[in-house]
């Protein structure tokens, strides 16, 4: 096991990862001791476990502050997908007991700012804190085509679009606009999802912005999660389709009063009324009343909800069971 400690041999997370890449015979496990690590991190080691000490995620912070509106030396904006604090580009990666933060600030000022860019299959993120504002968590892959020219500039702009499965357990995820977005099949269990107040009217934010590819059986499933906020009542949407086939399904979640009665926004995509899946089952709390939900969203039956168990969503062809 490689240890990261401010006073140790590996004083940065990236140094520990680079050491493992150069020494593949070493155990693929990195322990990050409490501290603030100001760096941009790239993980490209399949099967690596990167984690902090148990229960010390708040004290173990990997942070960077890049925003999409920044103008670079070539005169172009940095754009969304070069702002990440941590970029995971490998399968079977586990992240535990860490805080991963993009500290750039509100999207109204700095634009998009990714904390975790997660691209890989059979990925586990447990007991972590993902902190940011706009676009905090990107669950790759990118959609097939960009809408705006140069909109996908970043590490996977020209890479094949490969869909992976991601499991988030006992995590705290915060942000404002589209702060959980992307095309992966991702299961969120017992997570706290916090919408941050920003100087934006009349809508303060959107929690999810899935771009689930056409034909993929599952997109985002959130079970037993808590949607909390410091935003005013009726000021945040649960989600909107980044692409027309986007999917977000909520099961037995607790939904706060900040969520708008209609719940879901179509982002001006009429086709999404027929193709997207935005659905709820067994949710509670002041924001969970379904009688005023958007008429194109769905209220699942008990039988339909059974289709979205963790085992079914994440199994895939190899029967993965995180």
Number of C-alpha atoms within 10 A of each C-alpha: 12 19 20 25 18 16 7 9 12 18 16 21 25 18 14 23 24 15 13 20 15 10 11 10 8 12 12 19 18 20 19 28 20 18 17 15 21 15 15 20 21 18 20 18 19 17 15 20 19 23 26 26 15 10 13 19 23 16 16 23 24 24 24 23 20 25 28 22 19 15 12 10 8 7 8 11 17 22 22 22 23 21 28 32 25 23 22 22 19 19 21 16 25 20 20 24 26 29 27 28 26 30 18 23 17 21 22 14 12 17 22 31 35 35 34 25 24 26 29 24 22 22 24 22 23 21 24 26 25 24 24 29 31 32 32 29 28 27 25 28 26 26 17 14 10 12 9 7 8 12 15 19 16 15 11 16 17 11 9 10 15 13 19 21 26 29 22 21 20 18 24 20 24 26 28 27 27 26 31 25 27 31 32 28 27 26 24 23 21 17 23 22 22 21 28 20 18 18 11 12 8 9 16 21 27 25 27 26 27 31 28 31 24 12 7 14 10 24 23 30 23 23 24 18 23 22 23 19 22 13 21 13 15 18 21 29 23 25 26 28 29 22 24 23 23 28 29 26 21 25 22 17 23 20 22 21 20 23 29 21 22 20 25 25 21 20 14 10 15 10 12 21 18 12 16 24 23 30 20 23 20 17 20 15 13 14 22 24 16 17 10 11 18 16 11 17 21 15 18 17 11 10 8 10 18 12 12 20 15 19 14 14 22 24 15 13 6 7 10 13 13 12
